[in-house]
């Protein structure tokens, strides 16, 4: 079994576990913001020590697993096609919301931001460097970790995908 497949299985297993846990505990009477479940599931799947915070090591591990699972040809780089073909677990959510085009656009924007040197491919170094930048930006209280709130409100991938999946009316 390739490292990419193992990483993908681990990532998907954690995501499904987080979704299951969230569904079992989601009995709040307060209305939730749109797509909060996306943020909760992604956060929970990354929070390995279950302390309700993401530290730099957890974020690096998530990034490493994602990168390996995106690198379909084992070239140690991710092309725009590989990035586009890989799903962040939101393709069906986007389709159900009628937001497939917006989701695709968000993925293209994220690829461009990850491709730091704009050469059309993302190296593992670029991926880690861009995630480290996103982490630092999201850690608004500078405590070396991201809370769920920081993750939802300031972590770039969360912002892009939540914005893409919101139903925006043209009024």
C-alpha positions as CSV (number, residue, x, y, z in Angstrom):
1,X,0.0,0.0,0.0
2,X,1.5,3.4,-1.0
3,X,2.1,6.1,1.5
4,X,-0.4,8.3,-0.4
5,X,-3.1,5.7,0.0
6,X,-2.4,5.2,3.7
7,X,-2.4,9.0,4.3
8,X,-5.7,9.3,2.4
9,X,-7.3,6.5,4.4
10,X,-6.1,8.0,7.7
11,X,-7.4,11.5,6.7
12,X,-10.8,10.1,5.6
13,X,-11.1,7.9,8.6
14,X,-10.5,10.9,10.9
15,X,-13.0,13.0,9.0
16,X,-15.7,10.4,9.1
17,X,-15.2,9.9,12.8
18,X,-15.4,13.6,13.4
19,X,-18.6,13.9,11.4
20,X,-20.1,10.9,13.3
21,X,-19.2,12.4,16.6
22,X,-20.6,15.8,15.6
23,X,-23.9,14.3,14.4
24,X,-24.3,12.5,17.8
25,X,-23.6,15.7,19.8
26,X,-25.3,18.3,17.6
27,X,-28.5,19.0,19.6
28,X,-28.1,22.7,20.2
29,X,-31.1,25.0,20.3
30,X,-29.1,28.0,19.0
31,X,-29.0,28.4,15.2
32,X,-25.6,27.6,13.7
33,X,-23.8,29.6,11.0
34,X,-24.0,28.1,7.5
35,X,-21.5,25.4,6.9
36,X,-20.3,25.3,10.5
37,X,-20.4,21.6,10.3
38,X,-17.7,21.7,7.7
39,X,-15.4,23.6,10.0
40,X,-16.2,21.4,13.0
41,X,-15.5,18.2,11.1
42,X,-12.3,19.4,9.6
43,X,-11.1,20.8,13.0
44,X,-12.0,17.6,14.8
45,X,-10.2,15.4,12.3
46,X,-7.0,17.5,12.7
47,X,-7.1,17.8,16.5
48,X,-5.3,14.6,17.3
49,X,-4.9,15.1,21.1
50,X,-8.5,16.3,21.4
51,X,-7.7,19.4,23.4
52,X,-9.9,21.7,21.3
53,X,-6.9,23.5,19.9
54,X,-4.7,22.9,16.8
55,X,-1.0,23.3,17.4
56,X,1.6,23.7,14.7
57,X,2.5,20.0,14.8
58,X,-1.1,18.9,14.3
59,X,-1.4,21.3,11.4
60,X,1.9,20.1,9.9
61,X,0.8,16.5,10.2
62,X,-2.6,17.3,8.5
63,X,-0.7,19.1,5.7
64,X,1.7,16.2,5.2
65,X,-1.1,13.7,5.0
66,X,-3.1,15.8,2.6
67,X,0.0,16.5,0.4
68,X,0.9,12.8,0.1
69,X,-2.7,11.9,-0.8
70,X,-2.9,14.6,-3.5
71,X,0.4,13.6,-5.1
72,X,-1.1,10.8,-7.2
73,X,2.0,10.3,-9.3
74,X,4.4,10.2,-6.4
75,X,6.5,13.0,-7.9
76,X,6.9,14.9,-4.6
77,X,4.9,17.7,-6.2
78,X,1.2,18.4,-6.7
79,X,0.1,19.7,-10.1
80,X,-2.9,21.9,-10.7
81,X,-4.7,18.8,-12.1
82,X,-3.9,16.6,-9.0
83,X,-5.0,19.4,-6.7
84,X,-8.2,19.9,-8.7
85,X,-8.9,16.1,-8.8
86,X,-8.4,15.7,-5.0
87,X,-11.5,16.4,-3.0
88,X,-11.5,18.2,0.4
89,X,-14.6,16.2,1.3
90,X,-16.9,18.9,0.1
91,X,-17.8,18.0,-3.5
92,X,-21.2,16.5,-2.6
93,X,-22.0,19.4,-0.2
94,X,-21.2,21.9,-3.0
95,X,-23.3,20.0,-5.5
96,X,-26.2,19.7,-3.1
97,X,-26.0,23.5,-2.4
98,X,-25.8,24.3,-6.1
99,X,-22.3,25.8,-5.5
100,X,-20.1,23.5,-7.5
101,X,-18.7,26.3,-9.6
102,X,-17.9,28.4,-6.5
103,X,-16.3,25.4,-4.8
104,X,-14.1,24.8,-7.9
105,X,-13.1,28.5,-7.9
106,X,-12.2,28.3,-4.2
107,X,-10.0,25.3,-5.0
108,X,-8.3,27.2,-7.8
109,X,-7.6,30.2,-5.5
110,X,-6.2,27.9,-2.8
111,X,-3.9,26.2,-5.4
112,X,-2.6,29.6,-6.5
113,X,-1.9,30.6,-2.9
114,X,-0.1,27.3,-2.2
115,X,1.9,27.6,-5.4
116,X,4.2,30.3,-3.9
117,X,6.6,30.5,-6.8
118,X,3.8,30.4,-9.4
119,X,5.4,27.6,-11.5
120,X,2.2,25.6,-11.8
121,X,3.1,22.9,-9.2
122,X,3.2,22.8,-5.5
123,X,6.3,21.4,-3.8
124,X,6.0,19.8,-0.3
125,X,8.1,22.8,0.9
126,X,5.6,25.3,-0.6
127,X,2.7,23.4,0.9
128,X,4.1,23.4,4.4
129,X,5.3,27.0,4.1
130,X,1.9,28.2,3.0
131,X,0.1,26.2,5.7
132,X,2.5,27.7,8.3
133,X,1.6,31.2,7.1
134,X,-2.1,30.3,7.3
135,X,-1.6,29.0,10.8
136,X,0.2,32.1,12.0
137,X,-2.5,34.3,10.4
138,X,-5.2,32.4,12.1
139,X,-3.5,32.3,15.6
140,X,-4.9,35.7,16.4
141,X,-4.1,35.6,20.1
142,X,-0.5,34.4,19.3
143,X,-0.7,31.5,21.8
144,X,0.8,29.0,19.4
145,X,-2.5,27.3,18.7
146,X,-5.7,27.8,16.8
147,X,-9.0,27.6,18.7
148,X,-12.1,26.4,16.8
149,X,-13.2,30.0,16.5
150,X,-9.8,31.1,15.1
151,X,-9.9,28.1,12.7
152,X,-13.4,29.1,11.5
153,X,-12.8,32.8,11.3
154,X,-9.2,33.2,10.1
155,X,-7.8,29.9,8.7
156,X,-7.6,30.5,5.0
157,X,-8.9,27.2,3.7
158,X,-11.9,27.3,6.1
159,X,-12.7,30.8,4.9
160,X,-12.5,30.0,1.2
161,X,-14.6,26.9,1.4
162,X,-17.2,28.3,3.7
163,X,-17.5,31.3,1.4
164,X,-17.8,29.1,-1.6
165,X,-20.5,27.0,-0.1
166,X,-22.7,29.8,1.2
167,X,-25.9,30.4,-0.7
168,X,-25.6,34.0,-1.7
169,X,-28.6,35.6,-3.2
170,X,-28.2,38.4,-5.8
171,X,-30.5,41.0,-4.4
